């Protein structure tokens, strides 16, 4: 497996934020049915004609590379008997290629089998040529010269985005139609902040440990973990009914699973915006973290399955980018095992406290991880990032001393 880089900067040129609003139209249901049919036909056609398989020293790799002739051929076929706006067929073809490309990436990472992907959700991707924006009014083309009208000014939470559209700072990128909902995507170009305030966060199972401008802070996640435990117990009780009442059991499990997801997401959203008052956000790269930490212990695996690290990191990254905060991901290797003062291996002392036999440092393991992330950031010297002269708290003083290399060295004094 390819090793993670020590420092990875997330810097997309644009960011997208999606909102869901109520929506209804008499012909939406028939449009979704027709769209699903052409989408499945497009996936079937490209699966049979555009999948390329090649052998490498690491195994079999696949790619999706449809030609213009193939796209034109399937487009003409799908337009036969099509009664809605023609650009929906183009949208279905583009969506089919996107679905296959996503499957190919997962297959190349050995996370998917060589099985044709299926479309499980009912939706319609409305590309930019299928709708027009006039102020706060969106006119969506359903059939030639037939439109569905949506007034976004009815929703107060969209007012900041509508004002940004009038100022030319944002635009509506794409729409997604569902049975009774409309997903509106707002797109903007990032303008990064020029300040030097750094926030470092360590994502743990029951807490978030922050260093914001040299001050340690902790957000409690025990409530989230407790909610997972509560709903896990409810599902275990409901599963016992499956032997006698399978339909009722399945309905209740689906009900409480959705409720758990919504409750946890609401709490994570509130946590993810509580500390975003910085210019640079630093955190560990947790991509694929559960694959590395899960072991053969059923008890430990069940405990770690309640860790929402990747979901919370995803929220932090996209919200930070939206507000112009630069994001840096640090390789998590040895951040909780090495001493930030002398680099020696730490030993567990009591509870979550770690101690260093070489220099005598004693500190909570979460604070150790935050200081080691700061040390990696400074030593590897990311171009364009601010370098603060000092960082103080009640226990330690961390001084950043420039060295001959591009980065800087971290020295910790008691």
C-alpha positions in Angstrom: 0.0 0.0 0.0 1.2 3.5 -0.9 2.4 5.5 2.1 0.7 8.8 3.0 2.8 11.9 2.5 3.8 13.7 5.6 2.0 16.9 4.6 -1.0 17.2 2.2 -2.6 20.5 1.4 -6.3 20.5 0.4 -6.7 23.4 -2.0 -9.5 23.1 -4.5 -10.2 26.1 -6.7 -14.0 26.0 -6.1 -16.3 24.6 -3.4 -19.9 23.5 -3.6 -22.6 23.7 -0.9 -25.9 21.8 -1.4 -29.3 22.6 0.2 -32.6 20.6 0.0 -35.9 22.3 -0.4 -39.5 21.0 -0.9 -40.5 20.7 -4.5 -43.5 19.2 -6.4 -44.7 19.1 -10.0 -47.3 16.9 -11.7 -44.8 15.5 -14.3 -41.8 15.0 -12.0 -42.6 11.4 -11.2 -42.9 10.4 -14.9 -39.7 12.3 -15.7 -37.8 10.4 -13.0 -39.1 7.1 -14.3 -38.0 7.9 -17.8 -34.6 9.2 -16.7 -33.9 6.0 -14.7 -34.6 3.9 -17.8 -32.2 5.8 -20.0 -29.6 6.0 -17.2 -29.6 2.2 -16.9 -29.4 1.7 -20.6 -26.5 4.1 -20.8 -24.6 2.3 -18.0 -25.3 -1.1 -19.8 -24.0 0.3 -23.1 -20.8 1.8 -21.7 -20.2 -1.3 -19.5 -20.2 -3.5 -22.6 -18.3 -1.1 -25.0 -16.1 1.3 -23.0 -14.5 -0.6 -20.2 -10.7 -1.0 -20.7 -8.8 -3.7 -18.8 -5.0 -3.7 -18.5 -2.5 -5.8 -16.6 0.1 -4.1 -14.4 2.6 -5.4 -11.9 0.2 -4.6 -9.1 -2.7 -6.5 -10.7 -5.6 -5.8 -13.0 -6.6 -2.1 -13.6 -9.7 -0.9 -15.3 -10.7 2.4 -16.8 -13.7 3.9 -18.6 -12.9 5.7 -21.9 -16.0 6.2 -24.1 -15.4 7.7 -27.6 -17.4 10.5 -29.2 -18.9 8.0 -31.6 -20.1 5.8 -28.8 -21.6 8.8 -27.0 -23.3 9.9 -30.2 -24.6 6.4 -30.9 -26.2 5.9 -27.5 -27.6 9.4 -27.5 -29.4 8.9 -30.8 -30.7 5.5 -29.5 -32.0 7.0 -26.2 -33.7 9.9 -28.0 -36.1 7.6 -29.8 -39.5 8.1 -28.3 -38.1 10.6 -25.7 -40.9 13.2 -24.9 -39.0 15.4 -22.3 -36.3 18.0 -23.0 -33.4 16.4 -24.9 -30.7 17.6 -22.6 -31.9 15.2 -20.0 -30.5 12.4 -22.2 -27.2 14.2 -22.3 -27.3 14.5 -18.5 -28.1 10.7 -18.2 -25.1 9.9 -20.4 -22.8 12.1 -18.3 -24.1 10.6 -15.1 -23.6 7.1 -16.4 -20.0 7.8 -17.2 -19.5 9.4 -13.8 -20.9 6.3 -12.0 -18.7 4.0 -14.0 -15.6 6.1 -13.3 -16.4 6.0 -9.6 -16.7 2.2 -9.7 -13.4 2.0 -11.6 -11.6 4.0 -8.9 -13.0 1.7 -6.2 -12.2 -1.4 -8.2 -8.6 -0.3 -8.7 -8.3 0.3 -4.9 -9.7 -3.3 -4.4 -12.8 -1.9 -2.7 -15.3 -3.2 -5.4 -15.8 -6.3 -7.4 -16.0 -6.6 -11.2 -19.8 -6.3 -11.1 -21.8 -3.8 -13.1 -22.9 -0.9 -10.8 -26.6 -0.5 -10.1 -28.6 2.7 -9.6 -30.5 2.4 -6.4 -31.7 6.0 -5.9 -34.4 7.7 -8.0 -33.1 11.1 -9.1 -32.7 13.4 -12.1 -29.5 15.4 -12.6 -30.5 18.8 -14.1 -27.5 20.3 -15.9 -27.0 24.0 -16.4 -28.6 24.0 -19.9 -31.9 22.8 -18.4 -32.7 25.7 -16.0 -32.5 29.5 -16.0 -32.0 31.7 -13.0 -33.8 35.1 -12.8 -33.0 36.7 -9.4 -34.4 34.3 -6.9 -36.6 32.5 -9.5 -35.4 29.2 -11.1 -37.2 28.0 -14.2 -36.6 24.3 -14.8 -37.3 22.9 -18.3 -39.4 19.7 -18.1 -40.7 19.4 -21.7 -40.2 21.7 -24.7 -41.8 25.0 -23.7 -43.0 23.6 -20.3 -41.3 24.7 -17.1 -41.4 24.2 -13.4 -40.9 27.3 -11.4 -39.1 27.5 -8.0 -38.9 30.7 -5.8 -35.8 30.5 -3.6 -36.7 33.7 -1.7 -39.3 31.7 0.2 -36.5 30.1 2.2 -34.8 32.4 4.7 -31.7 30.2 5.0 -30.9 30.7 1.3 -30.9 34.5 1.6 -27.1 34.9 2.1 -26.5 32.8 -1.0 -28.9 34.8 -3.1 -27.2 38.0 -2.0 -23.8 36.5 -3.0 -25.2 35.6 -6.4 -26.3 39.2 -6.9 -22.8 40.4 -6.0 -21.3 37.9 -8.4 -19.5 35.8 -5.7 -21.5 32.6 -6.2 -23.6 30.9 -8.8 -26.0 27.9 -9.0 -24.0 25.0 -10.3 -26.5 22.1 -10.8 -29.9 20.9 -9.6 -30.9 17.4 -8.6 -34.6 16.5 -8.7 -36.1 13.9 -6.4 -39.7 12.8 -5.8 -40.6 15.6 -3.4 -37.3 17.5 -3.0 -35.0 19.7 -5.0 -31.3 19.8 -4.2 -29.7 23.2 -5.1 -25.9 23.4 -5.4 -24.3 26.8 -4.8 -20.7 27.1 -6.2 -18.1 29.7 -5.3 -14.4 30.4 -6.0 -12.2 30.2 -2.9 -10.6 33.4 -1.5 -8.1 32.2 1.1 -7.6 34.3 4.3 -4.2 36.0 4.7 -4.0 35.7 8.5 -1.6 33.6 10.6 -4.0 32.1 13.1 -3.5 28.3 13.2 -6.0 25.8 14.6 -4.9 22.1 15.1 -7.5 19.5 15.9 -7.1 15.8 17.0 -10.2 13.7 16.3 -10.8 11.0 18.9 -13.6 8.7 19.8 -15.0 10.7 22.7 -13.5 14.2 22.3 -12.0 16.7 20.0 -8.7 18.3 21.2 -7.9 21.7 19.7 -4.9 24.1 19.8 -6.3 27.4 18.6 -3.8 30.3 18.6 -1.6 28.6 21.3 -4.5 27.6 23.6 -5.7 24.1 24.4 -9.5 23.4 24.2 -11.5 20.2 24.3 -15.0 19.4 22.8 -16.8 16.5 24.4 -18.1 13.8 22.0 -19.4 11.4 24.7 -22.9 12.4 23.8 -22.4 11.2 20.3 -20.9 7.9 21.4 -23.8 7.5 23.9 -26.4 8.0 21.1 -24.8 5.3 19.1 -24.9 2.9 22.1 -28.6 3.8 22.7 -29.7 3.1 19.1 -27.5 -0.1 19.0 -29.4 -1.4 22.0 -32.7 -0.6 20.4 -31.8 -2.4 17.1 -30.7 -5.5 19.1 -34.1 -5.6 20.8 -35.9 -5.1 17.5 -33.9 -7.8 15.8 -35.3 -10.3 18.3 -38.7 -9.6 16.8 -37.6 -10.6 13.3 -38.3 -14.3 13.9 -42.0 -13.6 14.7 -42.7 -10.3 12.9 -40.2 -9.8 10.1 -42.0 -7.0 8.3 -42.4 -4.9 11.5 -38.9 -5.6 12.5 -37.5 -4.4 9.2 -39.6 -1.3 9.3 -38.6 -0.4 12.9 -34.9 -1.0 12.1 -35.1 1.3 9.1 -36.9 4.0 11.2 -34.4 4.0 14.1 -31.4 3.8 11.7 -32.5 7.0 9.9 -33.3 8.7 13.2 -29.8 7.8 14.5 -28.1 9.1 11.4 -30.1 12.4 11.6 -29.4 12.9 15.3 -25.6 12.2 14.9 -25.3 14.4 11.8 -27.0 17.3 13.5 -24.6 17.1 16.4 -21.5 16.8 14.2 -22.6 19.8 12.1 -22.8 21.9 15.2 -19.4 20.7 16.4 -17.8 21.3 13.0 -18.6 25.1 13.0 -17.8 25.8 16.7 -14.0 26.4 16.2 -13.7 27.6 12.6 -12.4 31.0 13.6 -8.8 30.5 12.2 -6.9 31.0 9.0 -5.2 27.6 8.7 -6.8 24.3 9.9 -4.5 21.3 10.6 -5.7 17.7 11.2 -4.6 14.2 10.7 -5.2 12.4 7.4 -7.8 9.8 8.5 -8.5 8.4 5.0 -8.8 4.6 5.5 -8.0 4.9 9.2 -10.5 2.2 10.3 -8.9 -0.3 8.0 -5.7 0.1 9.9 -7.1 0.2 13.5 -9.7 -2.6 13.2 -8.4 -5.9 14.5 -9.8 -9.3 15.3 -11.5 -8.2 18.6 -15.2 -8.1 18.2 -15.6 -5.8 21.1 -13.0 -3.3 19.8 -14.4 -3.4 16.3 -17.9 -2.6 17.6 -16.5 0.3 19.6 -14.6 1.8 16.7 -17.6 1.5 14.4 -19.1 4.3 16.5 -16.2 6.6 15.7 -17.4 9.3 13.2 -14.0 10.6 12.4 -14.2 10.6 8.6 -17.7 12.1 8.6 -16.6 14.9 11.0 -13.4 15.5 9.0 -15.4 15.8 5.8 -17.6 18.4 7.4 -14.6 20.3 8.7 -12.8 20.3 5.4 -15.7 21.5 3.2 -16.8 24.2 5.7 -13.3 25.4 6.1 -12.8 25.6 2.4 -16.1 27.4 2.0 -15.0 30.1 4.5 -11.5 30.5 2.9 -9.6 28.5 5.6 -6.7 26.6 4.2 -6.7 22.9 5.2 -3.5 20.8 5.9 -3.7 17.0 6.5 -0.8 15.5 8.4 0.3 11.9 8.3 -0.9 10.4 11.6 2.0 8.1 12.0 3.6 8.3 15.5 1.7 11.5 16.5 0.6 9.8 19.7 3.7 7.7 20.5 6.7 10.1 20.1 7.7 12.8 22.6 7.2 16.3 21.0 10.2 17.6 23.1 12.9 15.1 22.4 11.4 12.6 19.9 11.8 9.5 22.1 9.1 6.9 22.4 6.5 7.6 25.1 5.2 5.1 27.6 1.6 5.0 29.1 1.5 6.1 32.7 -2.0 6.4 34.0 -5.3 6.8 32.1 -4.6 8.8 29.0 -1.3 10.3 30.3 1.9 9.5 28.5 5.4 10.0 29.9 8.9 10.2 28.4 11.7 8.4 30.2 14.3 10.4 28.4 13.3 14.0 29.2 10.6 13.4 31.9 7.7 15.0 29.9 4.2 14.0 31.1 1.2 15.0 29.1 -2.2 13.8 27.9 -2.0 11.8 24.7 -4.4 14.0 22.8 -2.3 17.1 23.5 0.8 15.2 22.5 -0.8 14.4 19.1 -1.6 18.1 18.6 1.9 19.2 19.4 3.4 16.5 17.1 1.1 17.7 14.2 2.4 21.2 14.8 5.9 19.9 14.8 5.4 18.0 11.5 3.8 21.1 9.9 6.8 23.3 10.9 9.5 20.8 10.1 8.2 20.0 6.6 7.7 23.7 5.8 4.5 24.1 3.6 5.0 26.9 1.2 2.6 29.8 1.7 1.7 29.0 5.3 2.3 31.5 8.1 5.1 30.9 10.6 4.2 32.1 14.1 7.1 33.1 16.4 5.8 31.5 19.6 3.0 29.5 21.1 2.3 29.5 24.8 0.0 27.7 27.3 0.0 26.8 30.9 2.2 23.7 30.7 4.6 24.3 27.8 6.3 26.9 25.7 6.8 26.0 22.1 9.4 28.1 20.2 9.7 27.8 16.4 13.4 28.2 15.5 14.3 28.6 11.7 16.8 26.1 10.4 18.9 25.8 7.2 16.1 23.9 5.4 12.9 25.4 4.3 10.9 24.2 7.3 11.5 25.0 10.9 12.3 23.0 14.0 10.1 22.8 17.1 11.7 23.0 20.5 9.7 22.5 23.6 10.8 23.8 27.0 9.3 23.1 30.4 
